[in-house]
Amino acid sequence: MKKSSIALISVMGTMGGLLLAIGMCMCLLPEWNAFTPGAVLGVLGAVVLLAIWPVSRKASGKGPIHFSGSQAVMVILGLLGALALGIGLVNCLETVTVFGLAVGIVGLVLLLLMIPVGRKAAGKSPIPFNGKTVLAYTTGVAGALILGVGMCLTMVWGAFYMVPGILFGCVGLLVCVLNMALRLSKGA
């Protein structure tokens, strides 16, 4: 894959993630009174993030996307996992509850189940357990956690933490995008 393609995918990931995150903040913060524009921004960010898939396939010389039964199961697992995780997070927004934690954990498990199902659907071997794989997943999790801290600073802890929260969120997104760019450039 060319460096220009990696740069395009990185920019799309960063911009899509920022639009989605800002849209979510606009929807979930009642004091902003911006639900409708937030929903539009969030959907726009999600569309940009989804557009990364065909762009990366074209850049790597792969053909168009074809869905099989296993891939449909993977998509359903992803949607249910994301929905359950979102319900769990919203339920725990003010006060952590057992229901919110349980539903959030079920969402995470469903999202993690997508990995082996997706690999099987693509005809790939199971994920090797080596240092490179552990580093890749650790970097991805760290980026997601940094992004989450930024979102918490922005949404939960008040207006005083808005700017640091946005900065933390941007750093988290950059770590996630860097992780993707490093994995793509090495052919992982």
Disulfide bonds with the S-S distance in Angstrom:
none
